[in-house]
Amino acid sequence: MQPTVSIIVPVYNAEKTLERCVDSILNQTYQDFELLLVDDGSPDGSGALCDAYARQDSRVRVFHQENAGVSAARNLALDHAAGEYLQFLDSDDWITPDATSSLVRAAREHQCDLVIADFYRVCGDRVSRKGDIDDPVVLTQEEYAAHMMENPADFYYGVLWNKLYRRDIVEAHHLRMDPEISWCEDFMFNLEYIRQARRFYALQVPIYYYVKTEGSLASQSLNIGKTVRMKLMVFEYYHQFFKTVLDEEEYEKSRLKVYRFLVDAAGDGGVPPTILPGATRLGTERFQVSPALLEGDSLLHDAFRQRKLLDRLLETVALKHDLSLSEVRLLLYLRQIDFPADRRTLADFAGLSRGTFAVLSQRLISKDLLKLEEVRSPDRDEGKRVRVVFPPEAAAVLAELDRSLADYRQAAFSGFTPEERRQYLSLSRRLQDNLQKTL
């Protein structure tokens, strides 16, 4: 059966980082993929590690080649890929658990040819978020090119690994990496692809951890003459790309921005400072789960696992809409309340203290995502009750919450037969009845 996504990872001397990379792929919430590992003649144990993964998981396919470079390795994988979409990783990086599902969902919902996403830059134990396009709408080729022109040398546009490509476009135009280029080869492939694509979508959710290491031209044994010729060739291609994408009048208006690429190119190629702008400690940017707790066997461990899975899905909603996880979680709980209730009851249902509930609900009200309308009651003993109301501005967030719940159910029932699912739901209803009677 054809996989939906072909995930491609070139591997060279990655023995120390490959497990982290591959494990992040195999542990995706989205499971309909094939993983193509291309060992580029690694002299260390990378090749054997790739083979071990292939023996353990039928989705992993391994190819070995004599050392020919990252472009040749990617091309070999492209020749064998079978997925509807293409996703790329570098072997010293890793992805978030919802990376593939987020990319595929965006591609299908918006019927677009290219999805581009935010990412994390990692330097030592520090991490910072990186993105550029803030418009949550489908972009035309010209609109996407205009965004790219504003930051011509930005990794966000130039690299492969924060994007999802349609394989039919790649194959119809036989797009491949140029093995003769070892600088901006990703960008050259992207420019060719963009020329053939028509619909673009930017996902404002970081899905990738890019480990910033020394890898400049100086470390690749290139002489100065070859480096200059290569840069000029890439610039000329970039120049011709915009002449093709933009009409003559628009091109003349933007010529200075196009030329800026020659000055700015490779501006992101150096090793960043110890403290990245806006950096946090690695591990605090997204919630972490203790493996020991996940393996526990008790009623409380079950509740913990359920809560953490839901938090992982809600976290994506929070990142996308610039909300805290606590705010999104409260919205989800309040979405379930369809009757007037006092604030103490609402706080209790959400598992919050009254003070915390007051702070979070006020934040949501100030962001036009929530209203708590007071309901007059003839019975003074009932106290003040409110009705939960969601303004029109909350529609997008609420739709994402519904989707998260659907993803939760899909993950929880993965591998269940229809009969097993019916039996589970029947037993669960009996269990809930017992708990309700006891309470």
ABEGO torsion letter per residue (X at the ends): XBBABBBBBBBBGAAAAAAAAAAAAAABABABBBBBBBBBGBABAAAAAAAAAAAABAABBBBBBBBAEAAAAAAAAAAABABABBBBBBAABBBBAAAAAAAAAAAAAAGBABBBBBBBBBBEABBBBBBABABBBBBBAAAAAAAAAABAABAAAABAAABBBBAAAAAAAGBBBBAABABGAAAAAAAAAAAABABBBBBABBABBBBBBBABAAAAGBBAAAAAAAAAAAAAAAAAAAAAABBAAAAAAAAAAAAAAAAABGAAABBBBABBBGBBBBGAABBBBBAAAAABBBAAAAAAAAAAAAAAAAAAAAAAAGBBAAAAAAAAAAAABABBBBAAAAAAAAGBBAAAAAAAAAAAAAAGABBBBBBBBABAAAEBBBBBBBBAAAAAAAAAAAAAAAAAAAAAABGBBAAAAAAAAAAAAAAAAAAAAAX
